[in-house]
Amino acid sequence: MPKDAKSPQKLNSNRSTVTHKIGYALRNPGRVAPYLRRATRDAWLRHRHPDHVAYYRAVMASDTRRNPEAAVGSQTHDRWLALGRMQFDYLVEHGLRPGHRMLDIGCGNLRGGWRFIDHLDAGGYYGIDISPDILIEAKKTLTERSLQDKKPHLTITEDLTLDFLPADHFDVVHAHSVFSHSPLPVIEECLAHVGRVLTETGFFDFTFDRTEGAEHQVLGEDFYYRTETLLALAREHGLHARFMEDWEQRPHGQSKIRVSRSPLPAEPA
């Protein structure tokens, strides 16, 4: 079983309960102090920024100051490279071609983005993020990888209405580790509008933290959803949606759903 495989025990855990927190603390005493620091910081930021986007922008500013790679969920540089490679390989296996136009929602510091930029034709990559701090780091990654001639677009955004983007334009839309940090209204906002920017044959892949128990959140940062909740939400907005079983074998703790305007082709046996 892969390192990050989703065990039944993990899928049914409710990380917001006192029982879970006590058990976790007893099993991982070295993580208690960092958790308390994080909880204190998040409580202060939530007090100052009651709006979720403003709050999470402040979280990213705080995390980016400490370590830009850890801010996007990679505790080591090797893990940063591995997760970027995993995102890239998966989409190439699923048909991402150099001539495609790609929208990367929550592009971060280009963990996967620099590989997409290198793969796509010049001007084919459009990355957006709510955090100006992490986008500064994205520009550094772009320069370090000597990808300026690929003319990628890197843009800050306030929401996920995507209203500043052209209709019927993107062959692939991608959101890795975005909905895992998003309350349901933010996810719904994206699903309500992403169909407009997708081409007729395009698709939108997003990862999420999956639970088979009660849906819950931890510290306002980490959100756990049942698969059917997100599938149903996509269908409510006229999208075709499918849980991506082949992603489950990847060494990553999150799951993946794909949505599109047109019916999705059958998965290979």
C-alpha positions as CSV (number, residue, x, y, z in Angstrom):
1,M,0.0,0.0,0.0
2,P,1.4,3.4,-0.9
3,K,2.7,5.6,1.9
4,D,-0.2,8.1,1.7
5,A,-2.9,5.5,0.9
6,K,-6.3,6.2,2.4
7,S,-7.0,3.6,5.0
8,P,-10.6,3.0,6.2
9,Q,-9.6,4.2,9.6
10,K,-8.3,7.5,8.3
11,L,-11.3,7.9,6.0
12,N,-13.7,7.6,8.9
13,S,-11.7,9.8,11.3
14,N,-13.2,13.0,12.5
15,R,-10.1,15.2,13.2
16,S,-12.2,17.9,14.8
17,T,-13.3,15.9,17.8
18,V,-11.7,16.1,21.2
19,T,-11.3,12.3,21.3
20,H,-9.3,12.3,18.1
21,K,-7.1,15.2,19.2
22,I,-6.3,13.6,22.5
23,G,-5.5,10.3,20.8
24,Y,-3.3,12.0,18.2
25,A,-1.5,14.0,20.9
26,L,-0.8,10.8,22.9
27,R,0.5,9.1,19.7
28,N,2.5,12.1,18.5
29,P,3.7,14.1,21.6
30,G,6.3,16.0,19.6
31,R,3.6,17.6,17.5
32,V,1.6,19.0,20.3
33,A,3.6,22.2,20.7
34,P,3.6,23.0,16.9
35,Y,-0.2,22.4,16.8
36,L,-0.8,24.7,19.7
37,R,1.3,27.4,18.1
38,R,-0.6,27.0,14.9
39,A,-4.0,27.1,16.7
40,T,-3.0,30.3,18.5
41,R,-1.9,31.9,15.3
42,D,-5.0,30.8,13.4
43,A,-7.3,32.1,16.2
44,W,-5.6,35.5,16.0
45,L,-5.8,35.6,12.2
46,R,-9.4,34.5,12.2
47,H,-10.2,37.3,14.6
48,R,-8.5,39.9,12.4
49,H,-9.9,38.4,9.1
50,P,-13.3,36.9,9.5
51,D,-13.7,36.5,5.7
52,H,-12.2,33.1,4.7
53,V,-10.2,34.4,1.7
54,A,-8.6,37.3,3.7
55,Y,-7.9,34.8,6.5
56,Y,-6.2,32.3,4.3
57,R,-4.3,35.0,2.5
58,A,-2.9,35.9,5.9
59,V,-2.1,32.3,6.7
60,M,-0.2,32.0,3.4
61,A,1.7,35.2,4.2
62,S,2.7,33.8,7.6
63,D,3.7,30.4,6.2
64,T,5.6,31.8,3.2
65,R,7.8,34.0,5.5
66,R,8.9,30.8,7.2
67,N,9.3,28.5,4.2
68,P,7.7,29.0,0.8
69,E,7.8,25.2,0.0
70,A,6.3,24.3,3.3
71,A,3.6,26.9,2.7
72,V,2.3,24.9,-0.2
73,G,2.4,21.6,1.8
74,S,5.9,20.3,1.1
75,Q,8.1,19.9,4.2
76,T,11.3,19.2,2.2
77,H,12.6,20.2,-1.2
78,D,12.6,16.6,-2.3
79,R,8.9,16.3,-1.4
80,W,8.2,19.6,-3.2
81,L,9.8,18.2,-6.4
82,A,8.0,14.8,-6.0
83,L,4.5,16.3,-5.6
84,G,5.1,18.6,-8.5
85,R,6.2,15.7,-10.6
86,M,3.2,13.6,-9.5
87,Q,0.8,16.4,-10.6
88,F,2.6,16.8,-14.0
89,D,2.9,13.1,-14.8
90,Y,-0.8,12.5,-14.1
91,L,-2.1,15.2,-16.4
92,V,0.3,14.3,-19.2
93,E,-0.9,10.6,-18.9
94,H,-4.4,12.0,-19.1
95,G,-3.7,13.9,-22.3
96,L,-2.2,17.3,-21.5
97,R,-0.5,18.4,-24.7
98,P,1.9,21.2,-25.4
99,G,-0.7,23.0,-27.5
100,H,-3.3,23.1,-24.7
101,R,-4.2,26.1,-22.6
102,M,-4.2,25.4,-18.9
103,L,-5.5,27.3,-15.9
104,D,-3.8,26.4,-12.6
105,I,-6.0,27.5,-9.7
106,G,-3.9,28.0,-6.5
107,C,-0.7,27.8,-8.4
108,G,1.4,28.6,-5.3
109,N,5.1,28.9,-5.9
110,L,4.8,26.7,-9.1
111,R,5.5,23.4,-7.4
112,G,3.8,21.7,-10.4
113,G,3.5,24.8,-12.4
114,W,7.0,25.1,-13.6
115,R,6.8,21.7,-15.2
116,F,3.5,22.6,-16.9
117,I,5.0,25.9,-18.1
118,D,8.0,24.0,-19.6
119,H,5.7,21.4,-21.2
120,L,3.2,23.9,-22.7
121,D,3.7,26.2,-25.7
122,A,4.5,29.8,-24.8
123,G,1.5,31.6,-23.3
124,G,-0.3,28.4,-22.6
125,Y,-0.1,28.5,-18.8
126,Y,-2.3,30.8,-16.6
127,G,-1.7,30.5,-12.9
128,I,-3.8,32.3,-10.3
129,D,-3.6,32.5,-6.5
130,I,-5.1,34.5,-3.6
131,S,-1.7,35.1,-2.1
132,P,0.6,37.9,-3.3
133,D,3.4,36.5,-1.1
134,I,3.4,33.1,-2.7
135,L,3.1,34.6,-6.2
136,I,6.4,36.5,-5.5
137,E,7.9,33.1,-4.8
138,A,6.3,31.8,-8.0
139,K,8.2,34.4,-10.0
140,K,11.4,33.4,-8.3
141,T,10.8,29.7,-9.4
142,L,10.1,30.9,-12.9
143,T,13.4,32.8,-13.0
144,E,15.4,29.9,-11.4
145,R,14.1,27.5,-14.0
146,S,14.8,30.0,-16.9
147,L,11.2,29.8,-18.2
148,Q,10.6,33.5,-18.9
149,D,10.4,32.9,-22.7
150,K,7.4,30.6,-22.1
151,K,5.4,33.8,-21.2
152,P,3.2,32.4,-18.4
153,H,0.5,34.4,-16.8
154,L,0.6,34.7,-13.0
155,T,-2.3,36.7,-11.5
156,I,-3.6,37.4,-8.0
157,T,-7.3,36.8,-7.5
158,E,-9.8,37.7,-4.8
159,D,-12.3,34.9,-5.5
160,L,-13.1,32.0,-7.8
161,T,-15.7,33.5,-10.1
162,L,-13.0,33.5,-12.8
163,D,-14.9,36.5,-14.3
164,F,-11.7,38.1,-15.7
165,L,-10.9,35.1,-17.9
166,P,-12.2,34.4,-21.4
167,A,-15.0,31.9,-22.0
168,D,-14.5,28.6,-23.7
169,H,-10.8,29.0,-23.4
170,F,-9.0,26.4,-21.2
171,D,-8.5,22.7,-22.2
172,V,-7.4,21.8,-18.7
173,V,-8.2,23.5,-15.4
174,H,-6.3,22.2,-12.3
175,A,-6.7,22.9,-8.6
176,H,-4.3,20.9,-6.4
177,S,-4.7,21.2,-2.6
178,V,-7.1,24.1,-3.0
179,F,-10.5,22.7,-2.0
180,S,-8.8,20.9,0.9
181,H,-8.5,24.4,2.4
182,S,-11.8,25.8,1.2
183,P,-15.3,26.0,2.9
184,L,-18.2,24.7,0.7
185,P,-19.3,28.2,-0.5
186,V,-15.9,28.8,-2.0
187,I,-16.0,25.4,-3.8
188,E,-19.5,26.1,-5.0
189,E,-18.4,29.5,-6.4
190,C,-15.7,27.8,-8.4
191,L,-18.0,25.0,-9.7
192,A,-20.7,27.6,-10.6
193,H,-18.3,29.4,-12.9
194,V,-15.6,27.0,-14.2
195,G,-17.8,25.6,-16.9
196,R,-17.8,29.0,-18.6
197,V,-14.0,29.0,-19.1
198,L,-13.6,25.4,-20.1
199,T,-13.7,24.3,-23.7
200,E,-16.3,21.8,-24.8
201,T,-13.8,19.0,-24.5
202,G,-11.9,20.4,-21.6
203,F,-11.8,19.1,-18.0
204,F,-11.3,20.4,-14.5
205,D,-9.3,18.3,-12.0
206,F,-9.3,19.1,-8.3
207,T,-8.1,17.3,-5.2
208,F,-9.8,17.3,-1.9
209,D,-9.4,15.7,1.6
210,R,-11.9,12.8,1.6
211,T,-13.9,11.5,4.5
212,E,-16.4,8.7,4.6
213,G,-17.6,9.8,8.0
214,A,-18.9,13.2,9.1
215,E,-17.7,16.1,7.1
216,H,-15.6,18.5,9.3
217,Q,-12.9,21.1,9.3
218,V,-9.8,21.7,11.5
219,L,-8.8,25.2,12.5
220,G,-10.6,26.7,9.5
221,E,-7.7,25.6,7.3
222,D,-8.3,21.9,6.6
223,F,-11.7,20.7,5.3
224,Y,-12.9,17.1,4.8
225,Y,-15.7,16.3,2.4
226,R,-17.6,13.2,1.4
227,T,-17.1,12.4,-2.3
228,E,-20.8,12.5,-3.1
229,T,-21.2,16.0,-1.6
230,L,-18.8,17.4,-4.2
231,L,-20.0,15.2,-7.1
232,A,-23.6,16.4,-6.4
233,L,-22.5,20.0,-6.2
234,A,-20.8,19.8,-9.6
235,R,-23.9,18.2,-11.1
236,E,-26.1,21.0,-9.6
237,H,-24.2,23.4,-11.8
238,G,-24.6,21.4,-15.0
239,L,-21.3,19.7,-14.9
240,H,-20.4,16.0,-15.5
241,A,-18.4,14.7,-12.6
242,R,-16.4,11.6,-11.8
243,F,-14.2,10.3,-8.9
244,M,-10.8,9.5,-10.3
245,E,-10.0,6.0,-9.1
246,D,-6.6,5.9,-10.7
247,W,-5.4,8.8,-8.6
248,E,-6.0,6.8,-5.5
249,Q,-2.9,4.7,-6.1
250,R,-0.6,7.8,-6.1
251,P,1.4,8.5,-2.9
252,H,-0.7,11.5,-2.0
253,G,-3.2,11.8,0.9
254,Q,-5.9,13.6,-1.1
255,S,-8.4,12.3,-3.6
256,K,-9.3,13.7,-7.0
257,I,-12.5,14.5,-8.9
258,R,-12.8,15.5,-12.6
259,V,-15.6,17.6,-14.0
260,S,-16.4,18.7,-17.5
261,R,-19.1,20.4,-19.6
262,S,-19.4,17.3,-21.8
263,P,-19.8,13.7,-20.7
264,L,-16.5,12.2,-19.6
265,P,-15.1,9.2,-21.5
266,A,-15.2,5.9,-19.7
267,E,-12.2,5.1,-17.6
268,P,-9.8,2.5,-19.0
269,A,-10.4,-1.0,-17.5
